Amino acid sequence: MHRKLSHSIQTFTAWCNSHLRKAGTQIENIEEDFRNGLKLMLLLEVISGERLPKPDKGKMRFHKIANVNKALDYISSKGVKLVSIGAEEIVDGNVKMTLGMIWTIILRFAIQDISVEETSAKEGLLLWCQRKTAPYRNVNVQNFHISWKDGLALCALIHRHRPDLIDYSKLRKDDPIGNLNTAFEVAEKYLDIPKMLDAEDIVNTPKPDEKAIMTYVSCFYHAFAGAEQAETAANRICKVLAVNQENERLMEEYEKLASELLEWIRRTIPWLENRVAEQTMRAMQQKLEDFRDYRRVHKPPRVQEKCQLEINFNTLQTKLRLSNRPAFMPSEGKMVSDIANAWKGLEQVEKGYEEWLLTEIRRLERLDHLAEKFKQKCSLHESWTTGKEHLLSQKDYETASLMEIRALMRKHEAFESDLAAHQDRVEQIAAIAQELNELDYHDAASVNTRCQGICDQWDNLGTLTQKRRDALERVEKLWETIDQLYLEFAKRAAPFNNWMDGAMEDLQDMFIVHSIEEIQSLITAHDQFKATLPEADKERIAVMGIQNEITKIAQTYGIKLVGVNPYTVLSPQDITNKWEAVKQLVPLRDQMLQEEVARQQANERLRRSFAAQANIIGPWIQTKMEEIGHVSVDITGSLEEQMNNLKQYEQNIINYKSNIDKLEGDHQLIQEALIFDNKHTNYTMEHIRVGWEQLLTTIARTINEVENQILTRDAKGISQEQLNEFRASFNHFDRKRNGMMDPDDFRACLISMGYDLLNFSASLVQSSGEVEFARIMTLVDPNNTGVVTFQAFIDFMTRETAETDTAEQVMASFKILASDKPYITVEELRRELPPEQAEYCISRMTKYTGFDASPGALDYISFSSALYGESDL
């Protein structure tokens, strides 16, 4: 709202100054400079050209009000209603009232008098702008606000009246500020229209001030008022000239139409007077069709032209009379009466022409009917006979099979029936030709020639038909004999071919054998097959003899054997080729069998070599396993003696490794030869490998167990007698003699050694004996394997009998170092313990959190419990 008010102030100030400067003055501030009424009265005198009452010269408020009232009274005297506008508001500098008053003056003295086609004021000014800018691209004036934002409408108004001031083709719609400033500058410089608007404000305002735009545009209307008068004069001249030009055009058009119509009548009358008859029905029908075209196509437009010519003549005479022009006088011979006389002559000649045409057409109709009937029947007959002579003359039966020969015979019989049916049409053609000759038809010569050709062809078709029947019957009998031989060939060739297929399959069969006995069985079967070959060759000769008989018949009687035997897909060449293939495969099979015999003999030698070694190594490994087992459970002698014995066994086993390596080499040869069984031994290489690995593992584990027993004995102070006692108890309850006890055997062993594990509870709650045994099992079988080894048993018994440290003892020792405090400090640890042990404790002890803790206090109680697995470090 403030921006629009600013626009109005700027525009109205410029408009007022454009008039006040004629009186040698101007205003600077519109709400201040009109307050005393003096310049307001001066403005009204300039724009109206009339004298107002003499103004008061005083400077008091009532003087100013009096002057403003004089101005307002004058405005009212011009028929303008001043609603809510009083002198006091103007004197007080009310800007809205002042602008409203100026706008009222602009409407009355600058816009109200504008009149365009019975519209006035705003509508008239808008219509004037639309008319003037209509030819210009990108200009569409619909209002007095957004239609003027891009500046093109203002530039178009200037260019329409003064094209020398603006090059409109160089203006761009996307440069509105440039366009507006161009219009403002040109209007101010050349049209004496001051700049009333600001380009940036117009472009940046969504809807520019309508009153400001109307005020500025009205200046252009008044500036170009003189040009409007010249345009009105030019329009009057153009209107007079247009009437004269239209009259001349109508005169020229009459002369032209009259000349064309008279020329057409002159050309048409001789055509209608020609009564020479044509010889053919088609030619006469063409004449009738031409006459119908004349009546339906050519004459109606001429009738219309004649009527239009009379109408144009009367209209022209009326226009000339109304425009005070002299009457029109056509050229000589082109008067309306001349045209009417020529038209009357045309219609007289036209009478009787159509009746003559119909009479001639009826006369030719009979002859044309007979001629057309003759042509139709000839065409049908010739169409049917086309290619028939060629078909009857061909010797397709010479290369046909029996089935095809029989089909050709049935087809020929059907043709003979069709030929007899066409006899009646040939007789009708001859009768029509005779009638045309008797009626003296104009083209009788061509009719006779065509009829004679048809008769001669008919006689030739009869002769060829009989010859083809004789040939088909002869060839059919020969083919019946050949067909019987084909059938016999098929019956004997099929089983013989099947035998050869089976033989080839057997000869090429890929065999897999694993012994000399198996390959010998295949050699025997192959020998039996070779014994059947002479008999098979006799059957081959008999089958081929049938084919030779067929070939002989065909050569003797000139029959071409095409295609294949209808009863089989086998050809004689197939039998010959396959027989040759069988003969070639026989020696190849012999060679393959002999090669396999040699391979099996080599495999047998490998089996025997491997078996001889495996039968020695296998028992040796088993024996050593048993000996090691006896040593490990032997309670005689000391642990050091057991260790020495085991070391000797270990060395013997290591020295035996070369035998295993040699056996591995023989086993590799067996695998490369794809030998999968060996009846000479029950040992496989996998058995030997597993046994050898178990032997190595057992000797190493047994040595380790004895070493651990020695360490335990020395560390815990257990005597040799105690260890022997433990071993004796374990051996007694090792019922499976595998160096391990089941849980039940272990429970019995503990009970025999004095553990109280028999007190069971009758309730669902576990008894104390069960709880104790479960605790012991977690010690001896931490991985829950379900068995107790000798070493686990020894470890458990050692812990039970030897004196060991406890978590409570360690806690008591730390308490002494800490001077009876429940915590210990870093300084105390480093003072009382060696550096390595002190740092170990510091890095693993947690911070003491008791209420009496001092800075840096560490919890030695949880640390001691963690050492013995009672908590996490």
PEPE-V693856 format. One record per residue. N is the residue number from 1. PSI is psi in degrees with one decimal (999 if undefined). Layout:
# PEPE-V693856
n:N psi:PSI
n:N psi:PSI
This chain:
# PEPE-V693856
n:1 psi:-44.6
n:2 psi:-36.6
n:3 psi:-41.9
n:4 psi:-38.3
n:5 psi:-39.3
n:6 psi:-41.6
n:7 psi:-44.7
n:8 psi:-42.9
n:9 psi:-47.0
n:10 psi:-46.5
n:11 psi:-46.2
n:12 psi:-36.1
n:13 psi:-46.4
n:14 psi:-39.8
n:15 psi:-44.8
n:16 psi:-43.2
n:17 psi:-31.4
n:18 psi:-24.4
n:19 psi:-39.1
n:20 psi:-29.0
n:21 psi:-19.0
n:22 psi:-23.2
n:23 psi:7.9
n:24 psi:25.4
n:25 psi:179.7
n:26 psi:173.7
n:27 psi:153.9
n:28 psi:-40.5
n:29 psi:113.7
n:30 psi:-32.5
n:31 psi:-13.5
n:32 psi:-42.9
n:33 psi:-14.7
n:34 psi:5.0
n:35 psi:-31.8
n:36 psi:-5.8
n:37 psi:-11.4
n:38 psi:-52.9
n:39 psi:-25.6
n:40 psi:-43.3
n:41 psi:-38.2
n:42 psi:-40.3
n:43 psi:-41.8
n:44 psi:-36.8
n:45 psi:-39.1
n:46 psi:-46.1
n:47 psi:-19.9
n:48 psi:-22.4
n:49 psi:11.8
n:50 psi:159.5
n:51 psi:133.5
n:52 psi:166.3
n:53 psi:153.8
n:54 psi:129.9
n:55 psi:156.5
n:56 psi:140.5
n:57 psi:-10.7
n:58 psi:164.3
n:59 psi:5.7
n:60 psi:165.1
n:61 psi:-39.7
n:62 psi:-27.9
n:63 psi:-43.6
n:64 psi:-44.0
n:65 psi:-39.5
n:66 psi:-45.3
n:67 psi:-43.8
n:68 psi:-39.6
n:69 psi:-37.0
n:70 psi:-41.2
n:71 psi:-43.2
n:72 psi:-36.4
n:73 psi:-39.6
n:74 psi:-42.2
n:75 psi:-42.2
n:76 psi:-33.6
n:77 psi:-17.1
n:78 psi:15.2
n:79 psi:20.6
n:80 psi:128.2
n:81 psi:124.1
n:82 psi:97.5
n:83 psi:120.5
n:84 psi:18.5
n:85 psi:114.2
n:86 psi:159.0
n:87 psi:-35.4
n:88 psi:-42.3
n:89 psi:-36.7
n:90 psi:-44.1
n:91 psi:-36.6
n:92 psi:-3.4
n:93 psi:27.8
n:94 psi:109.8
n:95 psi:-40.2
n:96 psi:-41.1
n:97 psi:-39.2
n:98 psi:-46.0
n:99 psi:-37.6
n:100 psi:-39.5
n:101 psi:-45.7
n:102 psi:-40.2
n:103 psi:-37.3
n:104 psi:-40.6
n:105 psi:-43.1
n:106 psi:-45.1
n:107 psi:-42.3
n:108 psi:-42.6
n:109 psi:-14.1
n:110 psi:-23.6
n:111 psi:-34.2
n:112 psi:-34.4
n:113 psi:-5.4
n:114 psi:127.5
n:115 psi:123.0
n:116 psi:112.0
n:117 psi:57.2
n:118 psi:12.9
n:119 psi:147.5
n:120 psi:170.8
n:121 psi:-130.6
n:122 psi:-46.2
n:123 psi:-39.5
n:124 psi:-41.5
n:125 psi:-40.2
n:126 psi:-41.9
n:127 psi:-39.7
n:128 psi:-43.4
n:129 psi:-41.7
n:130 psi:-41.2
n:131 psi:-43.7
n:132 psi:-30.8
n:133 psi:-0.4
n:134 psi:-40.9
n:135 psi:-5.5
n:136 psi:137.4
n:137 psi:150.2
n:138 psi:16.7
n:139 psi:123.8
n:140 psi:90.4
n:141 psi:114.2
n:142 psi:-11.6
n:143 psi:-174.5
n:144 psi:38.6
n:145 psi:-85.9
n:146 psi:-20.1
n:147 psi:-14.4
n:148 psi:6.5
n:149 psi:-35.1
n:150 psi:-2.5
n:151 psi:-10.8
n:152 psi:-34.4
n:153 psi:-42.7
n:154 psi:-44.1
n:155 psi:-36.4
n:156 psi:-40.2
n:157 psi:-44.3
n:158 psi:-45.6
n:159 psi:-33.0
n:160 psi:-37.1
n:161 psi:-30.9
n:162 psi:74.9
n:163 psi:-16.2
n:164 psi:-12.3
n:165 psi:-27.9
n:166 psi:134.9
n:167 psi:92.7
n:168 psi:-29.0
n:169 psi:-21.2
n:170 psi:-5.3
n:171 psi:146.6
n:172 psi:137.3
n:173 psi:-27.4
n:174 psi:11.2
n:175 psi:65.3
n:176 psi:-39.5
n:177 psi:-43.6
n:178 psi:-41.1
n:179 psi:-44.7
n:180 psi:-45.4
n:181 psi:-36.8
n:182 psi:-46.7
n:183 psi:-44.5
n:184 psi:-44.9
n:185 psi:-44.9
n:186 psi:-42.6
n:187 psi:-39.9
n:188 psi:-37.3
n:189 psi:-40.7
n:190 psi:-22.2
n:191 psi:-0.1
n:192 psi:33.4
n:193 psi:111.7
n:194 psi:159.4
n:195 psi:112.9
n:196 psi:-11.1
n:197 psi:163.1
n:198 psi:125.0
n:199 psi:-44.3
n:200 psi:-39.4
n:201 psi:-41.2
n:202 psi:-45.8
n:203 psi:-40.4
n:204 psi:-5.0
n:205 psi:125.4
n:206 psi:-41.3
n:207 psi:100.1
n:208 psi:159.6
n:209 psi:119.1
n:210 psi:-39.4
n:211 psi:-39.1
n:212 psi:-43.3
n:213 psi:-45.0
n:214 psi:-41.8
n:215 psi:-46.0
n:216 psi:-42.7
n:217 psi:-33.8
n:218 psi:-29.6
n:219 psi:-37.0
n:220 psi:-38.0
n:221 psi:-47.7
n:222 psi:-32.5
n:223 psi:-33.3
n:224 psi:16.0
n:225 psi:-37.8
n:226 psi:-40.5
n:227 psi:-31.5
n:228 psi:-40.0
n:229 psi:-41.1
n:230 psi:-37.1
n:231 psi:-38.0
n:232 psi:-41.8
n:233 psi:-42.4
n:234 psi:-37.3
n:235 psi:-36.7
n:236 psi:-41.4
n:237 psi:-43.8
n:238 psi:-36.7
n:239 psi:-43.1
n:240 psi:-45.0
n:241 psi:-36.5
n:242 psi:-39.1
n:243 psi:-43.8
n:244 psi:-41.8
n:245 psi:-38.1
n:246 psi:-40.5
n:247 psi:-43.6
n:248 psi:-38.2
n:249 psi:-41.2
n:250 psi:-35.9
n:251 psi:-47.6
n:252 psi:-37.5
n:253 psi:-38.8
n:254 psi:-46.7
n:255 psi:-42.1
n:256 psi:-47.4
n:257 psi:-39.7
n:258 psi:-43.3
n:259 psi:-45.0
n:260 psi:-41.9
n:261 psi:-43.4
n:262 psi:-38.1
n:263 psi:-40.1
n:264 psi:-41.1
n:265 psi:-40.2
n:266 psi:-37.8
n:267 psi:-28.6
n:268 psi:-35.2
n:269 psi:-46.0
n:270 psi:-33.2
n:271 psi:-37.9
n:272 psi:-22.1
n:273 psi:-12.4
n:274 psi:115.1
n:275 psi:30.1
n:276 psi:122.2
n:277 psi:148.6
n:278 psi:161.7
n:279 psi:-23.0
n:280 psi:153.9
n:281 psi:-38.1
n:282 psi:-41.4
n:283 psi:-40.4
n:284 psi:-37.5
n:285 psi:-32.5
n:286 psi:-38.2
n:287 psi:-43.3
n:288 psi:-40.7
n:289 psi:-38.2
n:290 psi:-39.9
n:291 psi:-39.1
n:292 psi:-39.8
n:293 psi:-39.1
n:294 psi:-45.2
n:295 psi:-35.4
n:296 psi:-29.7
n:297 psi:-51.4
n:298 psi:-42.6
n:299 psi:-42.4
n:300 psi:-43.7
n:301 psi:-33.6
n:302 psi:-36.3
n:303 psi:-42.4
n:304 psi:-39.9
n:305 psi:-41.9
n:306 psi:-44.2
n:307 psi:-44.0
n:308 psi:-36.5
n:309 psi:-43.6
n:310 psi:-41.8
n:311 psi:-44.0
n:312 psi:-39.1
n:313 psi:-46.5
n:314 psi:-41.3
n:315 psi:-41.2
n:316 psi:-44.8
n:317 psi:-37.9
n:318 psi:-44.8
n:319 psi:-39.5
n:320 psi:-39.8
n:321 psi:-42.2
n:322 psi:-30.3
n:323 psi:16.5
n:324 psi:32.9
n:325 psi:157.3
n:326 psi:155.8
n:327 psi:154.4
n:328 psi:132.4
n:329 psi:108.1
n:330 psi:169.0
n:331 psi:164.9
n:332 psi:132.0
n:333 psi:1.6
n:334 psi:20.6
n:335 psi:160.4
n:336 psi:-36.6
n:337 psi:-36.7
n:338 psi:-42.0
n:339 psi:-38.3
n:340 psi:-39.7
n:341 psi:-43.3
n:342 psi:-36.8
n:343 psi:-36.8
n:344 psi:-39.4
n:345 psi:-36.7
n:346 psi:-44.2
n:347 psi:-30.7
n:348 psi:-40.9
n:349 psi:-33.5
n:350 psi:-31.1
n:351 psi:135.9
n:352 psi:-14.9
n:353 psi:-41.0
n:354 psi:-38.8
n:355 psi:-39.8
n:356 psi:-41.3
n:357 psi:-43.7
n:358 psi:-36.7
n:359 psi:-44.9
n:360 psi:-35.3
n:361 psi:-41.5
n:362 psi:-33.5
n:363 psi:-39.7
n:364 psi:-12.4
n:365 psi:-41.8
n:366 psi:-47.4
n:367 psi:-42.0
n:368 psi:-32.7
n:369 psi:-46.9
n:370 psi:-42.2
n:371 psi:-39.8
n:372 psi:-38.6
n:373 psi:-40.5
n:374 psi:-45.9
n:375 psi:-40.2
n:376 psi:-47.2
n:377 psi:-37.8
n:378 psi:-42.3
n:379 psi:-43.0
n:380 psi:-44.6
n:381 psi:-45.1
n:382 psi:-36.1
n:383 psi:-39.2
n:384 psi:-37.7
n:385 psi:-10.2
n:386 psi:122.5
n:387 psi:-7.7
n:388 psi:-40.1
n:389 psi:-39.2
n:390 psi:-42.0
n:391 psi:-40.6
n:392 psi:-24.6
n:393 psi:-18.3
n:394 psi:154.8
n:395 psi:51.7
n:396 psi:-20.0
n:397 psi:-19.4
n:398 psi:-23.9
n:399 psi:15.3
n:400 psi:156.8
n:401 psi:177.8
n:402 psi:-43.8
n:403 psi:-39.0
n:404 psi:-35.6
n:405 psi:-44.0
n:406 psi:-37.1
n:407 psi:-39.9
n:408 psi:-35.8
n:409 psi:-44.7
n:410 psi:-39.2
n:411 psi:-38.7
n:412 psi:-38.4
n:413 psi:-39.4
n:414 psi:-37.0
n:415 psi:-40.0
n:416 psi:-38.5
n:417 psi:-40.4
n:418 psi:-38.0
n:419 psi:-41.8
n:420 psi:-35.1
n:421 psi:-26.2
n:422 psi:-0.9
n:423 psi:-39.8
n:424 psi:-37.5
n:425 psi:-37.6
n:426 psi:-39.1
n:427 psi:-37.3
n:428 psi:-39.9
n:429 psi:-42.0
n:430 psi:-39.3
n:431 psi:-42.0
n:432 psi:-39.8
n:433 psi:-39.0
n:434 psi:-41.8
n:435 psi:-40.6
n:436 psi:-36.5
n:437 psi:-39.9
n:438 psi:-31.9
n:439 psi:7.0
n:440 psi:53.6
n:441 psi:139.3
n:442 psi:-24.2
n:443 psi:41.0
n:444 psi:-30.2
n:445 psi:-45.1
n:446 psi:-33.0
n:447 psi:-45.5
n:448 psi:-40.2
n:449 psi:-42.2
n:450 psi:-39.4
n:451 psi:-40.6
n:452 psi:-38.9
n:453 psi:-39.6
n:454 psi:-41.5
n:455 psi:-43.8
n:456 psi:-41.7
n:457 psi:-37.3
n:458 psi:-42.2
n:459 psi:-40.1
n:460 psi:-36.4
n:461 psi:-38.1
n:462 psi:-42.4
n:463 psi:-45.9
n:464 psi:-32.9
n:465 psi:-43.1
n:466 psi:-39.6
n:467 psi:-40.5
n:468 psi:-37.4
n:469 psi:-45.1
n:470 psi:-43.6
n:471 psi:-42.0
n:472 psi:-40.9
n:473 psi:-39.6
n:474 psi:-46.3
n:475 psi:-32.2
n:476 psi:-41.2
n:477 psi:-42.4
n:478 psi:-40.4
n:479 psi:-28.1
n:480 psi:-38.9
n:481 psi:-45.4
n:482 psi:-38.5
n:483 psi:-37.4
n:484 psi:-39.5
n:485 psi:-37.4
n:486 psi:-43.6
n:487 psi:-42.6
n:488 psi:-39.5
n:489 psi:-43.4
n:490 psi:-40.1
n:491 psi:-36.6
n:492 psi:-28.7
n:493 psi:-34.7
n:494 psi:-53.4
n:495 psi:-35.2
n:496 psi:-38.3
n:497 psi:-39.4
n:498 psi:-39.6
n:499 psi:-42.4
n:500 psi:-37.8
n:501 psi:-44.2
n:502 psi:-39.5
n:503 psi:-43.9
n:504 psi:-38.2
n:505 psi:-43.3
n:506 psi:-39.9
n:507 psi:-27.4
n:508 psi:4.5
n:509 psi:130.3
n:510 psi:115.5
n:511 psi:151.0
n:512 psi:116.3
n:513 psi:156.7
n:514 psi:6.1
n:515 psi:163.4
n:516 psi:-32.9
n:517 psi:-40.7
n:518 psi:-42.5
n:519 psi:-31.7
n:520 psi:-35.2
n:521 psi:-38.7
n:522 psi:-36.7
n:523 psi:-38.8
n:524 psi:-45.4
n:525 psi:-37.5
n:526 psi:-37.2
n:527 psi:-39.5
n:528 psi:-37.7
n:529 psi:-42.2
n:530 psi:-28.4
n:531 psi:-21.0
n:532 psi:-4.1
n:533 psi:-41.2
n:534 psi:-42.8
n:535 psi:-37.4
n:536 psi:-35.3
n:537 psi:-35.1
n:538 psi:-41.8
n:539 psi:-37.8
n:540 psi:-42.9
n:541 psi:-38.9
n:542 psi:-42.4
n:543 psi:-43.8
n:544 psi:-27.2
n:545 psi:-34.8
n:546 psi:-43.1
n:547 psi:-37.1
n:548 psi:-36.7
n:549 psi:-40.7
n:550 psi:-44.0
n:551 psi:-38.7
n:552 psi:-43.5
n:553 psi:-43.4
n:554 psi:-41.7
n:555 psi:-37.6
n:556 psi:-40.5
n:557 psi:9.3
n:558 psi:33.3
n:559 psi:131.9
n:560 psi:117.2
n:561 psi:106.6
n:562 psi:156.5
n:563 psi:-157.4
n:564 psi:170.5
n:565 psi:122.5
n:566 psi:-14.2
n:567 psi:-3.4
n:568 psi:154.4
n:569 psi:-3.8
n:570 psi:136.3
n:571 psi:160.7
n:572 psi:-36.7
n:573 psi:-35.2
n:574 psi:-44.8
n:575 psi:-45.1
n:576 psi:-47.9
n:577 psi:-41.8
n:578 psi:-35.9
n:579 psi:-41.7
n:580 psi:-37.6
n:581 psi:-39.0
n:582 psi:-44.1
n:583 psi:-34.1
n:584 psi:-28.2
n:585 psi:-23.9
n:586 psi:-54.3
n:587 psi:-30.5
n:588 psi:-37.8
n:589 psi:-39.5
n:590 psi:-46.2
n:591 psi:-42.5
n:592 psi:-41.4
n:593 psi:-41.1
n:594 psi:-38.3
n:595 psi:-38.7
n:596 psi:-34.0
n:597 psi:-46.5
n:598 psi:-38.7
n:599 psi:-40.2
n:600 psi:-34.6
n:601 psi:-41.0
n:602 psi:-39.8
n:603 psi:-37.8
n:604 psi:-37.3
n:605 psi:-38.0
n:606 psi:-40.5
n:607 psi:-48.0
n:608 psi:-39.4
n:609 psi:-45.8
n:610 psi:-42.7
n:611 psi:-39.5
n:612 psi:-42.7
n:613 psi:-43.0
n:614 psi:-35.8
n:615 psi:-18.4
n:616 psi:-45.3
n:617 psi:-41.7
n:618 psi:-54.3
n:619 psi:-35.3
n:620 psi:-43.7
n:621 psi:-43.7
n:622 psi:-40.6
n:623 psi:-45.4
n:624 psi:-36.5
n:625 psi:-42.3
n:626 psi:-41.4
n:627 psi:-42.0
n:628 psi:-38.3
n:629 psi:-40.1
n:630 psi:-39.7
n:631 psi:-39.8
n:632 psi:-25.3
n:633 psi:3.9
n:634 psi:126.1
n:635 psi:-0.5
n:636 psi:141.1
n:637 psi:167.4
n:638 psi:169.7
n:639 psi:-33.7
n:640 psi:-36.4
n:641 psi:-41.0
n:642 psi:-41.2
n:643 psi:-43.2
n:644 psi:-41.7
n:645 psi:-43.9
n:646 psi:-37.5
n:647 psi:-38.1
n:648 psi:-41.4
n:649 psi:-40.2
n:650 psi:-40.9
n:651 psi:-40.2
n:652 psi:-41.1
n:653 psi:-43.0
n:654 psi:-40.0
n:655 psi:-22.8
n:656 psi:-4.9
n:657 psi:-30.6
n:658 psi:-33.2
n:659 psi:-38.3
n:660 psi:-41.8
n:661 psi:-41.0
n:662 psi:-40.8
n:663 psi:-37.0
n:664 psi:-39.4
n:665 psi:-44.3
n:666 psi:-36.6
n:667 psi:-36.9
n:668 psi:-41.4
n:669 psi:-38.1
n:670 psi:-43.9
n:671 psi:-41.3
n:672 psi:-29.6
n:673 psi:2.8
n:674 psi:46.3
n:675 psi:123.3
n:676 psi:-7.5
n:677 psi:160.4
n:678 psi:103.4
n:679 psi:-7.6
n:680 psi:-5.1
n:681 psi:153.0
n:682 psi:-7.4
n:683 psi:133.1
n:684 psi:167.1
n:685 psi:-32.8
n:686 psi:-39.0
n:687 psi:-45.9
n:688 psi:-43.3
n:689 psi:-48.0
n:690 psi:-43.2
n:691 psi:-42.9
n:692 psi:-43.4
n:693 psi:-40.5
n:694 psi:-37.9
n:695 psi:-46.2
n:696 psi:-42.7
n:697 psi:-41.3
n:698 psi:-45.7
n:699 psi:-38.7
n:700 psi:-44.4
n:701 psi:-40.2
n:702 psi:-43.6
n:703 psi:-41.6
n:704 psi:-39.4
n:705 psi:-43.7
n:706 psi:-40.9
n:707 psi:-43.0
n:708 psi:-36.7
n:709 psi:-40.9
n:710 psi:-43.4
n:711 psi:-42.7
n:712 psi:-45.3
n:713 psi:-47.8
n:714 psi:-36.5
n:715 psi:-35.2
n:716 psi:-7.1
n:717 psi:28.6
n:718 psi:137.9
n:719 psi:166.1
n:720 psi:-35.4
n:721 psi:-39.8
n:722 psi:-42.8
n:723 psi:-41.8
n:724 psi:-37.0
n:725 psi:-43.7
n:726 psi:-43.8
n:727 psi:-41.0
n:728 psi:-42.5
n:729 psi:-43.6
n:730 psi:-45.6
n:731 psi:-33.8
n:732 psi:-42.5
n:733 psi:-0.6
n:734 psi:78.4
n:735 psi:-30.7
n:736 psi:-4.4
n:737 psi:43.3
n:738 psi:13.1
n:739 psi:18.3
n:740 psi:150.0
n:741 psi:142.8
n:742 psi:162.0
n:743 psi:-41.1
n:744 psi:-42.7
n:745 psi:-38.4
n:746 psi:-41.6
n:747 psi:-45.0
n:748 psi:-37.5
n:749 psi:-45.4
n:750 psi:-41.3
n:751 psi:-39.8
n:752 psi:-22.6
n:753 psi:8.4
n:754 psi:4.9
n:755 psi:137.2
n:756 psi:92.2
n:757 psi:19.3
n:758 psi:-11.1
n:759 psi:94.5
n:760 psi:147.1
n:761 psi:144.3
n:762 psi:-13.6
n:763 psi:179.2
n:764 psi:-15.3
n:765 psi:138.7
n:766 psi:144.4
n:767 psi:168.2
n:768 psi:-30.2
n:769 psi:-39.4
n:770 psi:-41.6
n:771 psi:-43.4
n:772 psi:-41.3
n:773 psi:-37.3
n:774 psi:-39.7
n:775 psi:-41.4
n:776 psi:-38.4
n:777 psi:-32.5
n:778 psi:-22.8
n:779 psi:-42.5
n:780 psi:-20.5
n:781 psi:67.1
n:782 psi:-25.0
n:783 psi:3.8
n:784 psi:49.7
n:785 psi:-16.1
n:786 psi:3.2
n:787 psi:159.0
n:788 psi:118.7
n:789 psi:166.8
n:790 psi:-40.8
n:791 psi:-41.7
n:792 psi:-38.1
n:793 psi:-44.1
n:794 psi:-43.5
n:795 psi:-42.6
n:796 psi:-46.2
n:797 psi:-33.6
n:798 psi:-44.3
n:799 psi:-33.7
n:800 psi:-29.4
n:801 psi:-23.6
n:802 psi:155.3
n:803 psi:126.9
n:804 psi:161.6
n:805 psi:156.2
n:806 psi:167.6
n:807 psi:-35.7
n:808 psi:-38.2
n:809 psi:-39.9
n:810 psi:-41.7
n:811 psi:-41.8
n:812 psi:-36.5
n:813 psi:-43.2
n:814 psi:-36.0
n:815 psi:-36.0
n:816 psi:-45.1
n:817 psi:-29.8
n:818 psi:7.8
n:819 psi:44.9
n:820 psi:12.2
n:821 psi:152.5
n:822 psi:2.7
n:823 psi:169.2
n:824 psi:148.9
n:825 psi:166.8
n:826 psi:-40.0
n:827 psi:-40.7
n:828 psi:-39.3
n:829 psi:-48.4
n:830 psi:-25.1
n:831 psi:-38.3
n:832 psi:-24.0
n:833 psi:157.2
n:834 psi:155.5
n:835 psi:-45.9
n:836 psi:-46.2
n:837 psi:-35.4
n:838 psi:-46.8
n:839 psi:-34.2
n:840 psi:-46.5
n:841 psi:-42.9
n:842 psi:-40.3
n:843 psi:-20.0
n:844 psi:-19.6
n:845 psi:140.0
n:846 psi:164.4
n:847 psi:134.6
n:848 psi:131.5
n:849 psi:14.2
n:850 psi:163.8
n:851 psi:-24.8
n:852 psi:20.1
n:853 psi:144.4
n:854 psi:164.9
n:855 psi:131.2
n:856 psi:11.6
n:857 psi:139.5
n:858 psi:148.0
n:859 psi:101.5
n:860 psi:-17.4
n:861 psi:-51.0
n:862 psi:-32.3
n:863 psi:-41.6
n:864 psi:-39.5
n:865 psi:-38.6
n:866 psi:-30.5
n:867 psi:-30.1
n:868 psi:21.9
n:869 psi:14.4
n:870 psi:-10.8
n:871 psi:175.2
n:872 psi:135.7
n:873 psi:999
